[in-house]
C-alpha cells in the first residue's frame, strides 16, 4: 500500500504498528494474521489532519474438496485428490461405500490421492461418503463429512 503526499509538509502515522513494516512511511507492507482495522493519520504542518481507516479481511484457509472424479484411465481427473493449505494439518481421511465399509484411508499429513480402487479392483460408479479430520490454522480439531461421486 502506498500514498504520495509531500513528506516535507505531512507527518504520516499508520496503525496498528505491530503488523506494519514502517508505520511512518509512505509505502508500507501490512502482515495481518486476522481481520484487522487499519488506520492512517496524516497531519499537515499547518495543523490540519486527515484520518482514514479500512478493514483488511483475512480469510481462514479451507479445504476445497472435489465432489466427483472419473477413474477411467484417460489421464484426466483419474484420482480424487485435493490441495491441503499449509495452515491445515490432516489427521485422517476415510472413504466409505454405501454399506459403510471402509474402502480408502490415509492418516497424518499423507496426501489424499485415491485412484478409485479397493482390494485391487475398481469400485463401481456411485456415491461414496468421506470423513476428514484435521486441525485448522487456529489449532482447533475439525471434522468434515461429505460425498464424492465416482463416474466410470
QUIJO-V691420 format. One record per pair of residues at least 12 apart in sequence whose ideal C-beta (glycine too) atoms are under 10 Angstrom apart, sorted by the first residue. I is the first residue (numbers start at 1). J is the second residue. D is the distance in whole Angstrom. If there is no record, write none. Layout:
[[I,J,D] [I,J,D]]
This chain:
[[1,14,9] [1,20,9] [1,26,9] [1,27,7] [1,28,6] [1,29,8] [1,30,7] [1,38,8] [1,40,9] [1,54,9] [1,56,10] [2,25,9] [2,26,6] [2,27,4] [2,28,7] [2,29,10] [3,25,9] [3,26,5] [3,27,8] [3,28,9] [3,40,7] [3,42,8] [3,50,10] [3,52,9] [4,26,6] [4,27,9] [5,26,7] [5,42,6] [5,44,8] [5,50,9] [6,44,9] [6,45,10] [7,24,9] [7,25,9] [7,26,7] [8,45,8] [9,42,10] [9,43,10] [9,44,6] [9,45,5] [9,46,8] [10,26,9] [10,42,5] [10,43,7] [10,44,6] [10,45,8] [10,48,10] [10,49,10] [10,50,8] [11,24,8] [11,41,9] [11,42,7] [11,43,5] [11,44,8] [11,45,8] [11,49,9] [12,24,5] [12,25,7] [12,26,6] [12,28,9] [12,40,7] [12,41,8] [12,42,6] [12,43,8] [12,50,10] [13,39,8] [13,40,7] [13,41,5] [13,42,7] [13,43,8] [13,49,10] [13,51,10] [14,26,10] [14,28,6] [14,30,8] [14,38,7] [14,39,7] [14,40,6] [14,41,8] [14,42,10] [15,36,10] [15,37,9] [15,38,7] [15,39,5] [15,40,8] [15,41,8] [15,53,9] [16,30,9] [16,32,9] [16,36,7] [16,37,8] [16,38,8] [16,39,8] [18,31,9] [18,32,10] [18,36,10] [19,31,5] [19,32,5] [19,33,8] [19,34,10] [19,36,7] [19,38,8] [19,56,9] [20,32,9] [20,38,8] [28,40,9] [30,56,7] [31,56,10] [32,55,10] [32,56,5] [32,57,9] [32,58,5] [33,58,7] [33,137,9] [33,138,10] [34,56,9] [34,57,9] [34,58,5] [34,60,9] [34,138,9] [35,55,7] [35,56,7] [35,57,5] [35,58,5] [35,59,9] [35,60,10] [36,54,10] [36,55,7] [36,56,5] [36,57,9] [36,58,7] [37,53,6] [37,54,7] [37,55,5] [37,56,8] [38,52,9] [38,53,6] [38,54,6] [38,55,7] [38,56,6] [39,51,7] [39,52,8] [39,53,5] [39,54,9] [40,52,5] [40,53,7] [40,54,8] [41,53,9] [58,137,10] [60,85,9] [60,87,8] [60,88,9] [60,136,7] [60,137,6] [60,138,8] [61,83,10] [61,84,9] [61,85,4] [61,86,8] [61,87,5] [61,88,6] [61,136,8] [61,137,6] [62,85,8] [62,87,10] [62,88,8] [62,136,9] [62,137,10] [62,144,9] [63,82,7] [63,83,9] [63,84,7] [63,85,8] [63,88,7] [63,90,9] [63,93,10] [63,112,10] [63,132,7] [63,134,7] [63,136,9] [63,142,9] [63,144,6] [63,146,10] [64,82,6] [64,83,7] [64,84,10] [64,85,9] [65,80,9] [65,81,10] [65,82,5] [65,83,10] [65,84,10] [65,93,9] [65,112,9] [65,130,8] [65,132,7] [65,144,8] [65,146,6] [65,147,10] [65,148,8] [66,79,10] [66,80,7] [66,81,8] [66,82,6] [66,148,7] [66,149,10] [67,80,9] [67,127,9] [67,130,10] [67,146,7] [67,147,7] [67,148,6] [67,149,6] [68,80,9] [68,127,9] [68,147,10] [68,148,7] [68,149,4] [68,150,8] [68,151,6] [69,81,8] [69,114,8] [69,115,9] [69,116,7] [69,148,7] [69,149,8] [69,150,7] [69,151,7] [70,116,8] [70,125,9] [70,149,9] [70,150,8] [70,151,5] [70,152,7] [71,114,8] [71,115,6] [71,116,3] [71,117,8] [71,122,7] [71,123,8] [71,125,10] [71,150,7] [71,151,9] [71,152,7] [72,116,9] [72,122,9] [72,125,10] [72,150,10] [72,151,8] [72,152,5] [73,115,10] [73,116,10] [73,122,10] [73,152,9] [77,151,9] [78,115,7] [78,116,8] [79,112,9] [79,113,5] [79,114,6] [79,115,5] [79,116,7] [80,93,10] [80,95,8] [80,104,8] [80,112,7] [80,113,8] [80,114,4] [80,115,8] [80,116,7] [80,128,9] [80,130,9] [80,148,6] [80,149,10] [80,150,8] [81,111,7] [81,112,6] [81,113,4] [81,114,7] [81,115,9] [82,111,9] [82,112,6] [82,113,9] [82,132,10] [83,111,9] [83,112,10] [84,109,8] [84,111,8] [84,112,8] [84,132,10] [84,134,8] [85,136,9] [85,137,8] [86,137,9] [87,135,9] [87,136,7] [87,137,4] [87,138,9] [88,109,9] [88,132,10] [88,134,5] [88,135,7] [88,136,6] [88,137,7] [88,142,9] [89,108,9] [89,109,6] [89,133,10] [89,134,6] [89,135,4] [89,136,8] [89,137,9] [89,139,9] [89,141,10] [90,106,7] [90,107,8] [90,108,7] [90,109,5] [90,110,7] [90,111,9] [90,112,8] [90,132,7] [90,133,8] [90,134,5] [90,135,8] [91,106,10] [91,107,7] [91,108,7] [91,109,9] [91,132,8] [91,133,4] [91,134,6] [91,135,7] [91,141,7] [91,142,9] [91,143,9] [92,105,7] [92,106,7] [92,107,5] [92,108,8] [92,110,9] [92,112,10] [92,131,8] [92,132,7] [92,133,5] [92,134,8] [92,143,10] [93,105,7] [93,106,5] [93,107,8] [93,110,8] [93,111,10] [93,112,5] [93,114,9] [93,130,6] [93,131,8] [93,132,5] [93,133,8] [93,134,9] [93,144,9] [94,106,8] [94,107,9] [94,129,9] [94,130,7] [94,131,5] [94,132,8] [94,133,8] [94,145,10] [95,112,9] [95,114,6] [95,116,10] [95,118,9] [95,123,9] [95,128,5] [95,129,7] [95,130,5] [95,131,8] [95,132,10] [95,147,9] [95,148,7] [95,150,10] [96,128,7] [96,129,5] [96,130,8] [96,131,8] [96,147,10] [97,118,8] [97,123,7] [97,124,9] [97,126,8] [97,127,9] [97,128,6] [97,129,8] [98,124,10] [98,126,7] [98,127,7] [98,128,8] [98,129,8] [98,147,10] [100,129,8] [101,118,8] [102,118,9] [102,131,10] [103,116,10] [103,117,9] [103,118,4] [103,119,8] [103,123,6] [103,128,7] [104,116,9] [104,117,8] [104,118,7] [104,123,9] [104,128,8] [104,130,8] [104,148,10] [105,130,10] [105,131,10] [106,132,9] [107,133,9] [109,134,10] [112,130,9] [112,132,8] [114,128,9] [114,130,9] [114,148,8] [114,150,9] [116,128,9] [116,148,10] [116,150,5] [116,151,10] [116,152,8] [122,150,9] [122,152,7] [123,150,6] [123,152,9] [124,150,7] [124,152,8] [125,149,8] [125,150,6] [125,151,6] [125,152,5] [126,147,10] [126,148,10] [126,149,7] [126,150,6] [126,151,9] [126,152,9] [127,147,5] [127,148,7] [127,149,5] [127,150,8] [128,146,10] [128,147,6] [128,148,5] [128,149,8] [128,150,6] [129,145,7] [129,146,7] [129,147,5] [129,148,8] [130,144,8] [130,145,7] [130,146,6] [130,147,7] [130,148,6] [131,143,7] [131,144,7] [131,145,5] [131,146,9] [132,144,5] [132,145,8] [132,146,8] [133,145,10]]
